[in-house]
Amino acid sequence: MASVTSNIPAAGFSAKLAGLMASISAGMVAYMERRTRSEQIAVLQSKSDEELAKLGINRDEIPAYVFRDLFYV
């Protein structure tokens, strides 16, 4: 009697699938952050100059204020 066993390495497929899932996840996170920041900008743009002054920002500084965590000084 003969017995045949075949071992197909799943590591290559698993690694590719994991990479794909990580890429999709990173893309979704980036999209949600961008969407949230766009909404923040819209909310700040709708405020009066007096309300913005109470927050300590000028109207032309709104994008820099919203994305301040990305800027390195």
PDB file with one MODEL, atoms N, CA, C and O in Angstrom:
MODEL        1
ATOM      1  N   MET A   1       0.842  -1.165   0.000  1.00  0.00           N
ATOM      2  CA  MET A   1       0.000   0.000   0.000  1.00  0.00           C
ATOM      3  C   MET A   1       0.891   1.232   0.000  1.00  0.00           C
ATOM      4  O   MET A   1       1.903   1.286   0.698  1.00  0.00           O
ATOM      5  N   ALA A   2       0.499   2.213  -0.789  1.00  0.00           N
ATOM      6  CA  ALA A   2       1.262   3.447  -0.889  1.00  0.00           C
ATOM      7  C   ALA A   2       0.460   4.587  -0.271  1.00  0.00           C
ATOM      8  O   ALA A   2      -0.765   4.647  -0.374  1.00  0.00           O
ATOM      9  N   SER A   3       1.181   5.466   0.359  1.00  0.00           N
ATOM     10  CA  SER A   3       0.544   6.637   0.973  1.00  0.00           C
ATOM     11  C   SER A   3       1.234   7.882   0.438  1.00  0.00           C
ATOM     12  O   SER A   3       2.462   7.966   0.446  1.00  0.00           O
ATOM     13  N   VAL A   4       0.463   8.832  -0.019  1.00  0.00           N
ATOM     14  CA  VAL A   4       1.009  10.074  -0.560  1.00  0.00           C
ATOM     15  C   VAL A   4       0.550  11.228   0.322  1.00  0.00           C
ATOM     16  O   VAL A   4      -0.633  11.371   0.631  1.00  0.00           O
ATOM     17  N   THR A   5       1.513  12.036   0.712  1.00  0.00           N
ATOM     18  CA  THR A   5       1.207  13.223   1.514  1.00  0.00           C
ATOM     19  C   THR A   5       1.783  14.428   0.799  1.00  0.00           C
ATOM     20  O   THR A   5       2.943  14.419   0.386  1.00  0.00           O
ATOM     21  N   SER A   6       0.993  15.437   0.656  1.00  0.00           N
ATOM     22  CA  SER A   6       1.510  16.669   0.046  1.00  0.00           C
ATOM     23  C   SER A   6       1.351  17.811   1.041  1.00  0.00           C
ATOM     24  O   SER A   6       0.302  17.993   1.659  1.00  0.00           O
ATOM     25  N   ASN A   7       2.393  18.543   1.167  1.00  0.00           N
ATOM     26  CA  ASN A   7       2.392  19.702   2.057  1.00  0.00           C
ATOM     27  C   ASN A   7       2.504  20.956   1.208  1.00  0.00           C
ATOM     28  O   ASN A   7       3.530  21.194   0.570  1.00  0.00           O
ATOM     29  N   ILE A   8       1.466  21.741   1.203  1.00  0.00           N
ATOM     30  CA  ILE A   8       1.478  23.008   0.470  1.00  0.00           C
ATOM     31  C   ILE A   8       1.768  24.101   1.483  1.00  0.00           C
ATOM     32  O   ILE A   8       1.004  24.303   2.426  1.00  0.00           O
ATOM     33  N   PRO A   9       2.865  24.799   1.286  1.00  0.00           N
ATOM     34  CA  PRO A   9       3.195  25.841   2.259  1.00  0.00           C
ATOM     35  C   PRO A   9       2.158  26.966   2.214  1.00  0.00           C
ATOM     36  O   PRO A   9       1.961  27.615   1.187  1.00  0.00           O
ATOM     37  N   ALA A  10       1.511  27.174   3.343  1.00  0.00           N
ATOM     38  CA  ALA A  10       0.496  28.222   3.431  1.00  0.00           C
ATOM     39  C   ALA A  10       1.094  29.551   3.861  1.00  0.00           C
ATOM     40  O   ALA A  10       0.420  30.581   3.829  1.00  0.00           O
ATOM     41  N   ALA A  11       2.352  29.529   4.260  1.00  0.00           N
ATOM     42  CA  ALA A  11       2.976  30.756   4.763  1.00  0.00           C
ATOM     43  C   ALA A  11       2.977  31.850   3.709  1.00  0.00           C
ATOM     44  O   ALA A  11       2.734  33.011   4.038  1.00  0.00           O
ATOM     45  N   GLY A  12       3.240  31.520   2.473  1.00  0.00           N
ATOM     46  CA  GLY A  12       3.260  32.527   1.425  1.00  0.00           C
ATOM     47  C   GLY A  12       1.898  33.162   1.241  1.00  0.00           C
ATOM     48  O   GLY A  12       1.784  34.385   1.163  1.00  0.00           O
ATOM     49  N   PHE A  13       0.865  32.339   1.171  1.00  0.00           N
ATOM     50  CA  PHE A  13      -0.492  32.846   1.017  1.00  0.00           C
ATOM     51  C   PHE A  13      -0.925  33.628   2.250  1.00  0.00           C
ATOM     52  O   PHE A  13      -1.508  34.707   2.139  1.00  0.00           O
ATOM     53  N   SER A  14      -0.638  33.081   3.417  1.00  0.00           N
ATOM     54  CA  SER A  14      -1.024  33.750   4.666  1.00  0.00           C
ATOM     55  C   SER A  14      -0.351  35.109   4.794  1.00  0.00           C
ATOM     56  O   SER A  14      -0.971  36.087   5.212  1.00  0.00           O
ATOM     57  N   ALA A  15       0.920  35.157   4.432  1.00  0.00           N
ATOM     58  CA  ALA A  15       1.643  36.437   4.511  1.00  0.00           C
ATOM     59  C   ALA A  15       1.056  37.451   3.535  1.00  0.00           C
ATOM     60  O   ALA A  15       0.916  38.627   3.870  1.00  0.00           O
ATOM     61  N   LYS A  16       0.713  37.002   2.333  1.00  0.00           N
ATOM     62  CA  LYS A  16       0.121  37.920   1.358  1.00  0.00           C
ATOM     63  C   LYS A  16      -1.249  38.394   1.818  1.00  0.00           C
ATOM     64  O   LYS A  16      -1.581  39.570   1.673  1.00  0.00           O
ATOM     65  N   LEU A  17      -2.038  37.493   2.367  1.00  0.00           N
ATOM     66  CA  LEU A  17      -3.360  37.860   2.866  1.00  0.00           C
ATOM     67  C   LEU A  17      -3.243  38.837   4.037  1.00  0.00           C
ATOM     68  O   LEU A  17      -3.994  39.809   4.119  1.00  0.00           O
ATOM     69  N   ALA A  18      -2.308  38.575   4.930  1.00  0.00           N
ATOM     70  CA  ALA A  18      -2.099  39.475   6.067  1.00  0.00           C
ATOM     71  C   ALA A  18      -1.658  40.850   5.589  1.00  0.00           C
ATOM     72  O   ALA A  18      -2.098  41.866   6.125  1.00  0.00           O
ATOM     73  N   GLY A  19      -0.794  40.887   4.588  1.00  0.00           N
ATOM     74  CA  GLY A  19      -0.351  42.165   4.023  1.00  0.00           C
ATOM     75  C   GLY A  19      -1.502  42.919   3.387  1.00  0.00           C
ATOM     76  O   GLY A  19      -1.618  44.133   3.551  1.00  0.00           O
ATOM     77  N   LEU A  20      -2.355  42.206   2.662  1.00  0.00           N
ATOM     78  CA  LEU A  20      -3.517  42.821   2.037  1.00  0.00           C
ATOM     79  C   LEU A  20      -4.455  43.395   3.097  1.00  0.00           C
ATOM     80  O   LEU A  20      -4.928  44.524   2.969  1.00  0.00           O
ATOM     81  N   MET A  21      -4.716  42.627   4.119  1.00  0.00           N
ATOM     82  CA  MET A  21      -5.608  43.094   5.180  1.00  0.00           C
ATOM     83  C   MET A  21      -5.024  44.304   5.913  1.00  0.00           C
ATOM     84  O   MET A  21      -5.758  45.223   6.278  1.00  0.00           O
ATOM     85  N   ALA A  22      -3.717  44.305   6.126  1.00  0.00           N
ATOM     86  CA  ALA A  22      -3.071  45.444   6.781  1.00  0.00           C
ATOM     87  C   ALA A  22      -3.176  46.686   5.907  1.00  0.00           C
ATOM     88  O   ALA A  22      -3.398  47.782   6.421  1.00  0.00           O
ATOM     89  N   SER A  23      -3.022  46.534   4.600  1.00  0.00           N
ATOM     90  CA  SER A  23      -3.143  47.664   3.682  1.00  0.00           C
ATOM     91  C   SER A  23      -4.560  48.221   3.672  1.00  0.00           C
ATOM     92  O   SER A  23      -4.754  49.436   3.692  1.00  0.00           O
ATOM     93  N   ILE A  24      -5.540  47.342   3.641  1.00  0.00           N
ATOM     94  CA  ILE A  24      -6.938  47.776   3.665  1.00  0.00           C
ATOM     95  C   ILE A  24      -7.240  48.509   4.972  1.00  0.00           C
ATOM     96  O   ILE A  24      -7.899  49.549   4.976  1.00  0.00           O
ATOM     97  N   SER A  25      -6.756  47.961   6.059  1.00  0.00           N
ATOM     98  CA  SER A  25      -6.980  48.583   7.367  1.00  0.00           C
ATOM     99  C   SER A  25      -6.341  49.966   7.432  1.00  0.00           C
ATOM    100  O   SER A  25      -6.971  50.914   7.901  1.00  0.00           O
ATOM    101  N   ALA A  26      -5.110  50.094   6.973  1.00  0.00           N
ATOM    102  CA  ALA A  26      -4.423  51.384   6.984  1.00  0.00           C
ATOM    103  C   ALA A  26      -5.168  52.391   6.113  1.00  0.00           C
ATOM    104  O   ALA A  26      -5.274  53.562   6.476  1.00  0.00           O
ATOM    105  N   GLY A  27      -5.680  51.952   4.980  1.00  0.00           N
ATOM    106  CA  GLY A  27      -6.442  52.835   4.110  1.00  0.00           C
ATOM    107  C   GLY A  27      -7.726  53.314   4.761  1.00  0.00           C
ATOM    108  O   GLY A  27      -8.096  54.480   4.623  1.00  0.00           O
ATOM    109  N   MET A  28      -8.401  52.434   5.463  1.00  0.00           N
ATOM    110  CA  MET A  28      -9.637  52.810   6.146  1.00  0.00           C
ATOM    111  C   MET A  28      -9.368  53.798   7.278  1.00  0.00           C
ATOM    112  O   MET A  28     -10.131  54.742   7.479  1.00  0.00           O
ATOM    113  N   VAL A  29      -8.291  53.578   8.008  1.00  0.00           N
ATOM    114  CA  VAL A  29      -7.931  54.493   9.092  1.00  0.00           C
ATOM    115  C   VAL A  29      -7.619  55.878   8.523  1.00  0.00           C
ATOM    116  O   VAL A  29      -8.075  56.889   9.057  1.00  0.00           O
ATOM    117  N   ALA A  30      -6.840  55.920   7.439  1.00  0.00           N
ATOM    118  CA  ALA A  30      -6.504  57.203   6.812  1.00  0.00           C
ATOM    119  C   ALA A  30      -7.762  57.922   6.324  1.00  0.00           C
ATOM    120  O   ALA A  30      -7.889  59.134   6.493  1.00  0.00           O
ATOM    121  N   TYR A  31      -8.687  57.182   5.723  1.00  0.00           N
ATOM    122  CA  TYR A  31      -9.937  57.770   5.241  1.00  0.00           C
ATOM    123  C   TYR A  31     -10.738  58.359   6.391  1.00  0.00           C
ATOM    124  O   TYR A  31     -11.230  59.483   6.287  1.00  0.00           O
ATOM    125  N   MET A  32     -10.875  57.628   7.475  1.00  0.00           N
ATOM    126  CA  MET A  32     -11.669  58.101   8.608  1.00  0.00           C
ATOM    127  C   MET A  32     -11.027  59.319   9.265  1.00  0.00           C
ATOM    128  O   MET A  32     -11.729  60.243   9.675  1.00  0.00           O
ATOM    129  N   GLU A  33      -9.697  59.326   9.368  1.00  0.00           N
ATOM    130  CA  GLU A  33      -9.022  60.495   9.935  1.00  0.00           C
ATOM    131  C   GLU A  33      -9.233  61.713   9.050  1.00  0.00           C
ATOM    132  O   GLU A  33      -9.499  62.805   9.551  1.00  0.00           O
ATOM    133  N   ARG A  34      -9.119  61.536   7.746  1.00  0.00           N
ATOM    134  CA  ARG A  34      -9.294  62.652   6.817  1.00  0.00           C
ATOM    135  C   ARG A  34     -10.729  63.169   6.883  1.00  0.00           C
ATOM    136  O   ARG A  34     -10.956  64.379   6.878  1.00  0.00           O
ATOM    137  N   ARG A  35     -11.690  62.259   6.943  1.00  0.00           N
ATOM    138  CA  ARG A  35     -13.099  62.649   7.018  1.00  0.00           C
ATOM    139  C   ARG A  35     -13.375  63.417   8.305  1.00  0.00           C
ATOM    140  O   ARG A  35     -14.048  64.447   8.285  1.00  0.00           O
ATOM    141  N   THR A  36     -12.863  62.923   9.411  1.00  0.00           N
ATOM    142  CA  THR A  36     -13.062  63.582  10.694  1.00  0.00           C
ATOM    143  C   THR A  36     -12.450  64.973  10.687  1.00  0.00           C
ATOM    144  O   THR A  36     -13.045  65.919  11.204  1.00  0.00           O
ATOM    145  N   ARG A  37     -11.271  65.099  10.107  1.00  0.00           N
ATOM    146  CA  ARG A  37     -10.611  66.407  10.068  1.00  0.00           C
ATOM    147  C   ARG A  37     -11.341  67.374   9.145  1.00  0.00           C
ATOM    148  O   ARG A  37     -11.396  68.571   9.428  1.00  0.00           O
ATOM    149  N   SER A  38     -11.896  66.882   8.058  1.00  0.00           N
ATOM    150  CA  SER A  38     -12.672  67.737   7.167  1.00  0.00           C
ATOM    151  C   SER A  38     -13.893  68.281   7.895  1.00  0.00           C
ATOM    152  O   SER A  38     -14.263  69.443   7.729  1.00  0.00           O
ATOM    153  N   GLU A  39     -14.508  67.434   8.698  1.00  0.00           N
ATOM    154  CA  GLU A  39     -15.665  67.873   9.484  1.00  0.00           C
ATOM    155  C   GLU A  39     -15.248  68.902  10.528  1.00  0.00           C
ATOM    156  O   GLU A  39     -15.984  69.855  10.783  1.00  0.00           O
ATOM    157  N   GLN A  40     -14.080  68.724  11.133  1.00  0.00           N
ATOM    158  CA  GLN A  40     -13.569  69.688  12.110  1.00  0.00           C
ATOM    159  C   GLN A  40     -13.347  71.035  11.442  1.00  0.00           C
ATOM    160  O   GLN A  40     -13.703  72.073  11.999  1.00  0.00           O
ATOM    161  N   ILE A  41     -12.763  71.023  10.253  1.00  0.00           N
ATOM    162  CA  ILE A  41     -12.521  72.274   9.525  1.00  0.00           C
ATOM    163  C   ILE A  41     -13.843  72.960   9.220  1.00  0.00           C
ATOM    164  O   ILE A  41     -13.961  74.173   9.394  1.00  0.00           O
ATOM    165  N   ALA A  42     -14.835  72.210   8.771  1.00  0.00           N
ATOM    166  CA  ALA A  42     -16.140  72.793   8.452  1.00  0.00           C
ATOM    167  C   ALA A  42     -16.785  73.421   9.688  1.00  0.00           C
ATOM    168  O   ALA A  42     -17.366  74.503   9.608  1.00  0.00           O
ATOM    169  N   VAL A  43     -16.682  72.743  10.822  1.00  0.00           N
ATOM    170  CA  VAL A  43     -17.253  73.283  12.062  1.00  0.00           C
ATOM    171  C   VAL A  43     -16.551  74.578  12.439  1.00  0.00           C
ATOM    172  O   VAL A  43     -17.204  75.557  12.799  1.00  0.00           O
ATOM    173  N   LEU A  44     -15.234  74.591  12.361  1.00  0.00           N
ATOM    174  CA  LEU A  44     -14.495  75.808  12.716  1.00  0.00           C
ATOM    175  C   LEU A  44     -14.768  76.935  11.722  1.00  0.00           C
ATOM    176  O   LEU A  44     -14.866  78.096  12.120  1.00  0.00           O
ATOM    177  N   GLN A  45     -14.891  76.612  10.440  1.00  0.00           N
ATOM    178  CA  GLN A  45     -15.179  77.639   9.437  1.00  0.00           C
ATOM    179  C   GLN A  45     -16.548  78.279   9.682  1.00  0.00           C
ATOM    180  O   GLN A  45     -16.760  79.444   9.343  1.00  0.00           O
ATOM    181  N   SER A  46     -17.468  77.525  10.267  1.00  0.00           N
ATOM    182  CA  SER A  46     -18.806  78.061  10.504  1.00  0.00           C
ATOM    183  C   SER A  46     -18.872  78.989  11.718  1.00  0.00           C
ATOM    184  O   SER A  46     -19.870  79.682  11.916  1.00  0.00           O
ATOM    185  N   LYS A  47     -17.828  79.004  12.518  1.00  0.00           N
ATOM    186  CA  LYS A  47     -17.802  79.869  13.702  1.00  0.00           C
ATOM    187  C   LYS A  47     -17.505  81.312  13.302  1.00  0.00           C
ATOM    188  O   LYS A  47     -16.913  81.578  12.256  1.00  0.00           O
ATOM    189  N   SER A  48     -17.927  82.223  14.151  1.00  0.00           N
ATOM    190  CA  SER A  48     -17.639  83.639  13.921  1.00  0.00           C
ATOM    191  C   SER A  48     -16.173  83.925  14.276  1.00  0.00           C
ATOM    192  O   SER A  48     -15.506  83.119  14.925  1.00  0.00           O
ATOM    193  N   ASP A  49     -15.701  85.076  13.839  1.00  0.00           N
ATOM    194  CA  ASP A  49     -14.321  85.458  14.156  1.00  0.00           C
ATOM    195  C   ASP A  49     -14.132  85.615  15.665  1.00  0.00           C
ATOM    196  O   ASP A  49     -13.057  85.327  16.191  1.00  0.00           O
ATOM    197  N   GLU A  50     -15.159  86.065  16.350  1.00  0.00           N
ATOM    198  CA  GLU A  50     -15.078  86.214  17.804  1.00  0.00           C
ATOM    199  C   GLU A  50     -14.950  84.852  18.494  1.00  0.00           C
ATOM    200  O   GLU A  50     -14.170  84.693  19.433  1.00  0.00           O
ATOM    201  N   GLU A  51     -15.720  83.882  18.020  1.00  0.00           N
ATOM    202  CA  GLU A  51     -15.641  82.538  18.595  1.00  0.00           C
ATOM    203  C   GLU A  51     -14.264  81.917  18.336  1.00  0.00           C
ATOM    204  O   GLU A  51     -13.702  81.248  19.203  1.00  0.00           O
ATOM    205  N   LEU A  52     -13.736  82.147  17.145  1.00  0.00           N
ATOM    206  CA  LEU A  52     -12.397  81.633  16.837  1.00  0.00           C
ATOM    207  C   LEU A  52     -11.344  82.313  17.707  1.00  0.00           C
ATOM    208  O   LEU A  52     -10.393  81.670  18.153  1.00  0.00           O
ATOM    209  N   ALA A  53     -11.513  83.612  17.946  1.00  0.00           N
ATOM    210  CA  ALA A  53     -10.562  84.339  18.796  1.00  0.00           C
ATOM    211  C   ALA A  53     -10.556  83.767  20.210  1.00  0.00           C
ATOM    212  O   ALA A  53      -9.506  83.702  20.849  1.00  0.00           O
ATOM    213  N   LYS A  54     -11.725  83.351  20.705  1.00  0.00           N
ATOM    214  CA  LYS A  54     -11.782  82.735  22.040  1.00  0.00           C
ATOM    215  C   LYS A  54     -10.999  81.426  22.074  1.00  0.00           C
ATOM    216  O   LYS A  54     -10.462  81.040  23.112  1.00  0.00           O
ATOM    217  N   LEU A  55     -10.940  80.746  20.925  1.00  0.00           N
ATOM    218  CA  LEU A  55     -10.160  79.508  20.828  1.00  0.00           C
ATOM    219  C   LEU A  55      -8.674  79.792  20.606  1.00  0.00           C
ATOM    220  O   LEU A  55      -7.836  78.894  20.693  1.00  0.00           O
ATOM    221  N   GLY A  56      -8.365  81.057  20.316  1.00  0.00           N
ATOM    222  CA  GLY A  56      -6.973  81.445  20.112  1.00  0.00           C
ATOM    223  C   GLY A  56      -6.461  81.202  18.704  1.00  0.00           C
ATOM    224  O   GLY A  56      -5.254  81.063  18.504  1.00  0.00           O
ATOM    225  N   ILE A  57      -7.361  81.148  17.717  1.00  0.00           N
ATOM    226  CA  ILE A  57      -6.935  80.948  16.331  1.00  0.00           C
ATOM    227  C   ILE A  57      -7.610  81.955  15.416  1.00  0.00           C
ATOM    228  O   ILE A  57      -8.690  82.465  15.717  1.00  0.00           O
ATOM    229  N   ASN A  58      -6.961  82.232  14.300  1.00  0.00           N
ATOM    230  CA  ASN A  58      -7.519  83.080  13.250  1.00  0.00           C
ATOM    231  C   ASN A  58      -8.112  82.182  12.177  1.00  0.00           C
ATOM    232  O   ASN A  58      -7.769  81.004  12.084  1.00  0.00           O
ATOM    233  N   ARG A  59      -8.994  82.740  11.376  1.00  0.00           N
ATOM    234  CA  ARG A  59      -9.650  81.966  10.323  1.00  0.00           C
ATOM    235  C   ARG A  59      -8.634  81.333   9.365  1.00  0.00           C
ATOM    236  O   ARG A  59      -8.824  80.194   8.939  1.00  0.00           O
ATOM    237  N   ASP A  60      -7.571  82.044   9.025  1.00  0.00           N
ATOM    238  CA  ASP A  60      -6.581  81.495   8.086  1.00  0.00           C
ATOM    239  C   ASP A  60      -5.687  80.434   8.720  1.00  0.00           C
ATOM    240  O   ASP A  60      -4.914  79.780   8.020  1.00  0.00           O
ATOM    241  N   GLU A  61      -5.783  80.258  10.024  1.00  0.00           N
ATOM    242  CA  GLU A  61      -4.989  79.249  10.730  1.00  0.00           C
ATOM    243  C   GLU A  61      -5.759  77.949  10.979  1.00  0.00           C
ATOM    244  O   GLU A  61      -5.219  77.025  11.587  1.00  0.00           O
ATOM    245  N   ILE A  62      -7.004  77.864  10.522  1.00  0.00           N
ATOM    246  CA  ILE A  62      -7.841  76.696  10.817  1.00  0.00           C
ATOM    247  C   ILE A  62      -7.213  75.391  10.319  1.00  0.00           C
ATOM    248  O   ILE A  62      -7.118  74.443  11.099  1.00  0.00           O
ATOM    249  N   PRO A  63      -6.776  75.297   9.041  1.00  0.00           N
ATOM    250  CA  PRO A  63      -6.175  74.018   8.614  1.00  0.00           C
ATOM    251  C   PRO A  63      -4.946  73.632   9.437  1.00  0.00           C
ATOM    252  O   PRO A  63      -4.791  72.470   9.811  1.00  0.00           O
ATOM    253  N   ALA A  64      -4.079  74.596   9.717  1.00  0.00           N
ATOM    254  CA  ALA A  64      -2.892  74.298  10.524  1.00  0.00           C
ATOM    255  C   ALA A  64      -3.284  73.869  11.932  1.00  0.00           C
ATOM    256  O   ALA A  64      -2.633  73.008  12.524  1.00  0.00           O
ATOM    257  N   TYR A  65      -4.342  74.464  12.470  1.00  0.00           N
ATOM    258  CA  TYR A  65      -4.820  74.090  13.809  1.00  0.00           C
ATOM    259  C   TYR A  65      -5.351  72.659  13.819  1.00  0.00           C
ATOM    260  O   TYR A  65      -5.062  71.890  14.736  1.00  0.00           O
ATOM    261  N   VAL A  66      -6.125  72.305  12.801  1.00  0.00           N
ATOM    262  CA  VAL A  66      -6.722  70.972  12.747  1.00  0.00           C
ATOM    263  C   VAL A  66      -5.657  69.895  12.522  1.00  0.00           C
ATOM    264  O   VAL A  66      -5.756  68.800  13.075  1.00  0.00           O
ATOM    265  N   PHE A  67      -4.633  70.206  11.708  1.00  0.00           N
ATOM    266  CA  PHE A  67      -3.590  69.232  11.398  1.00  0.00           C
ATOM    267  C   PHE A  67      -2.315  69.479  12.209  1.00  0.00           C
ATOM    268  O   PHE A  67      -1.235  69.048  11.806  1.00  0.00           O
ATOM    269  N   ARG A  68      -2.432  70.160  13.333  1.00  0.00           N
ATOM    270  CA  ARG A  68      -1.243  70.548  14.112  1.00  0.00           C
ATOM    271  C   ARG A  68      -0.423  69.364  14.593  1.00  0.00           C
ATOM    272  O   ARG A  68       0.783  69.505  14.799  1.00  0.00           O
ATOM    273  N   ASP A  69      -1.032  68.211  14.776  1.00  0.00           N
ATOM    274  CA  ASP A  69      -0.285  67.042  15.245  1.00  0.00           C
ATOM    275  C   ASP A  69       0.618  66.466  14.153  1.00  0.00           C
ATOM    276  O   ASP A  69       1.507  65.664  14.442  1.00  0.00           O
ATOM    277  N   LEU A  70       0.395  66.867  12.907  1.00  0.00           N
ATOM    278  CA  LEU A  70       1.223  66.366  11.806  1.00  0.00           C
ATOM    279  C   LEU A  70       2.403  67.266  11.484  1.00  0.00           C
ATOM    280  O   LEU A  70       3.313  66.875  10.752  1.00  0.00           O
ATOM    281  N   PHE A  71       2.385  68.476  12.034  1.00  0.00           N
ATOM    282  CA  PHE A  71       3.456  69.428  11.736  1.00  0.00           C
ATOM    283  C   PHE A  71       4.533  69.338  12.804  1.00  0.00           C
ATOM    284  O   PHE A  71       4.248  69.354  14.001  1.00  0.00           O
ATOM    285  N   TYR A  72       5.746  69.247  12.358  1.00  0.00           N
ATOM    286  CA  TYR A  72       6.897  69.195  13.276  1.00  0.00           C
ATOM    287  C   TYR A  72       7.594  70.533  13.220  1.00  0.00           C
ATOM    288  O   TYR A  72       7.986  70.998  12.150  1.00  0.00           O
ATOM    289  N   VAL A  73       7.746  71.145  14.369  1.00  0.00           N
ATOM    290  CA  VAL A  73       8.395  72.460  14.428  1.00  0.00           C
ATOM    291  C   VAL A  73       9.798  72.306  14.951  1.00  0.00           C
ATOM    292  O   VAL A  73      10.522  73.293  15.080  1.00  0.00           O
TER     293      VAL A  73
ENDMDL
END
